[in-house]
Amino acid sequence: MKRIFTLLFAVLTATTIMAQMHGPMKFVGASNMKVSTMSNDNPSDTILFAMNGMESGNITLPAMKGMQTIPSFTISGAKFTLGENHVVTFADQTFSAKVKVDGDEKNITGSSLSGTYNMADNSLSLTVVFQYGKMPMSMTYSVKGYYVKAVSNPITVTVGGQFTYNNDNVTYELRRYKDGKTDKLDVTVPSYTLANTIMGNLTLGSYTVKGLVYDEAQGGYYRDYKNDGLKFHFTAVQGGKTTMDKDYDFATDKDNNILVKYEGNNVSSIVNTFQVGTMPFGIVSVFSGATTSINNITTTPSHDLNTTPSQQYNLAGQRVDNNYKGIVIVNGKKYLRK
């Protein structure tokens, strides 16, 4: 009986992983490379993990800096077991790989690969020991990355609190991780285009807000990033003429914050409120995992929205109370209050 339950658990674990995968799973985190007495740290490496089945998968490691730069390579058929508590274990094993450098093929001979993928905290920890080409010394590469989840849906963007535009498909990347005992979230805001705005066709550049923490009052992961020193590329084309095309700072005296809400493990909404440089208007983008566009609005009487004022927002990202008339956003869902 215990064996049957163990098998069922393993199948459910594999199913959970496969459900996450649309191609290889992406993990980002800090790494260390040691060669002899030399040690190099990298605060942000990207590792890819693609399952071949319930017993093996392919791991792609990034380029590494040691005595020389080792190009990215893939370890094919890394063996693992599915254990309890949603932990995938890579028992110590050897491996081999090949890379091409300036047209020459070099061998990578791995004497050790071990690690775990812990679905409880979305972390992938690996340690690999290998020799590169004809180099006489072994290299030890260790990394702990956290799963980067991509979520796609339309967004609604309000400019100056008056003009509303849509983009039918944008993809945010979210990375939840532990910083000591604190749960944190990094959000990569994608580049997207808004057509036929009051300023013409706008392209808003990508940037990453790091270190969101859960805020009880806001009901989600929140960060005020106006003083984070981030840059933002903004392009405006009107009548075939480019009127704006450069990097801008975020206005430090205005609202620049992002709020991410979850329903279980699913993102229910992302509300990003910001103002660029000396531009006279603010911008609010609303991503909702629960609807597909601003046209999908539920008409609901005011008394059915049994929420506190801190849980309700208008399209400008401002908190409103139960007396507000018009479109309100509650827990990532849009309602029309008459």
Buried (B, 14 or more C-beta within 10 A) or exposed (E): EEEEEEEEBBEEBBEEBEEBEEEBBBBBBEBBBBBEEEEBEBEEBBBBBBBEEBBEBBBBBBEBBBBEEBBEBBBBEBEBEBBEEBBBBBEEBEBEBEBEEEEEEBEBBBBBBBBBBBBEEBBBBBBBBBBBBEBEEBBBBBBBBBBBBEBEBBBBBBBEBEEBBEBEEBEBBBBBBEEEEEEBBBBBBBEBBBEEBEBBBBBBBEBBBBBBEBEEEBBBBBBEBBEBEBEBBBBBBBEEEEEBEEEBBBBEEBBBBBBBBBEEEEBBBBBBBBBBEEBEBBBBBBBBBBBEBBEEBEEBEBEEBEBEEEBBBBBBBBEBEBEBEEBBBBBBBBBEBE
